[in-house]
Amino acid sequence: METETNHREGVRTESLALQAYRHFRRQLMAGRYKPGQKIKLKEVSEELGISATPIREALGRLVSEHALFQIDRRSVRVPIMDADRYRHISDVRILLEGEAAARAAQLATCGEIAALEEIHEALCVAHDQGKMEDLMAVNERFHDALCSLAAMPVLHHMVENLWLQCGPTMNAFLDYPPRAPRQRHAHLMIIDALRKRDSEAARKALTLDIRASVERIVAYLDEHRVNAG
């Protein structure tokens, strides 16, 4: 009986740890944590209503994936990426997400393309209302949805791992707001390319979208690195 009880507790702890892991992973990808931000185990445990053990396991897993680094037993910190690494990740994103966009242009249904358009409209609303944190989360959701349309789960997983590293850098939009997304935005060019089944146009528009923010984010990272020093 004691063994069975211990087993149930172990399964429950594992489930809570997985929930916490997925929560932190999604928050990092959506830019909810800033480069250099300290995450205290006690604070997030109280925020999520989950005991310290599964939280510690979840954060430890993200440390092993290099999405966070350990300060001590009670806290971790979001890394501050250097400019060269960010440029490298951006180049890899262009290769992978560009391929996903090209494939999506051949596979996406009218309903799926309309759903992408709705996501971009939510991004426009967030921009109009000055809600940059919401804008970052919606922007990540647009890219995630686009990747899913390619029906390439291995590539999608690789892209998610890149977003796990670069998601916090999107906080650059708080200091360097993007231009109005209702204009000739790259997302709209991607959507138009998907409607036309034009793979190369989709790839080029995706490249333009990523390239448009590189220098803005590099400047942001340089500022944070100086302040951290």
Secondary structure as the mmCIF struct_conf table of DSSP 4:
data_model
#
loop_
_struct_conf.conf_type_id
_struct_conf.id
_struct_conf.beg_label_comp_id
_struct_conf.beg_label_asym_id
_struct_conf.beg_label_seq_id
_struct_conf.end_label_comp_id
_struct_conf.end_label_asym_id
_struct_conf.end_label_seq_id
HELX_RH_AL_P HELX_RH_AL_P1 GLU A 2 MET A 29
TURN_TY1_P TURN_TY1_P1 ALA A 30 GLY A 31
BEND BEND1 TYR A 33 TYR A 33
TURN_TY1_P TURN_TY1_P2 PRO A 35 GLY A 36
STRN STRN1 LYS A 38 LYS A 40
HELX_RH_AL_P HELX_RH_AL_P2 LEU A 41 LEU A 48
TURN_TY1_P TURN_TY1_P3 GLY A 49 GLY A 49
HELX_RH_AL_P HELX_RH_AL_P3 ALA A 52 SER A 64
TURN_TY1_P TURN_TY1_P4 GLU A 65 HIS A 66
BEND BEND2 ALA A 67 LEU A 68
STRN STRN2 PHE A 69 ASP A 72
TURN_TY1_P TURN_TY1_P5 ARG A 73 ARG A 74
STRN STRN3 SER A 75 ARG A 77
HELX_RH_AL_P HELX_RH_AL_P4 ALA A 83 LEU A 107
HELX_RH_AL_P HELX_RH_AL_P5 CYS A 110 ASP A 128
TURN_TY1_P TURN_TY1_P6 GLN A 129 GLY A 130
HELX_RH_AL_P HELX_RH_AL_P6 MET A 132 SER A 148
TURN_TY1_P TURN_TY1_P7 LEU A 149 ALA A 151
HELX_RH_AL_P HELX_RH_AL_P7 PRO A 153 CYS A 166
HELX_RH_3T_P HELX_RH_3T_P1 GLY A 167 ASN A 171
HELX_RH_AL_P HELX_RH_AL_P8 ALA A 172 ASP A 175
BEND BEND3 TYR A 176 TYR A 176
HELX_LH_PP_P HELX_LH_PP_P1 PRO A 177 ALA A 180
TURN_TY1_P TURN_TY1_P8 PRO A 181 ARG A 182
BEND BEND4 GLN A 183 ARG A 184
HELX_RH_AL_P HELX_RH_AL_P9 ALA A 186 ARG A 195
TURN_TY1_P TURN_TY1_P9 LYS A 196 ARG A 197
HELX_RH_AL_P HELX_RH_AL_P10 SER A 199 ALA A 228
#
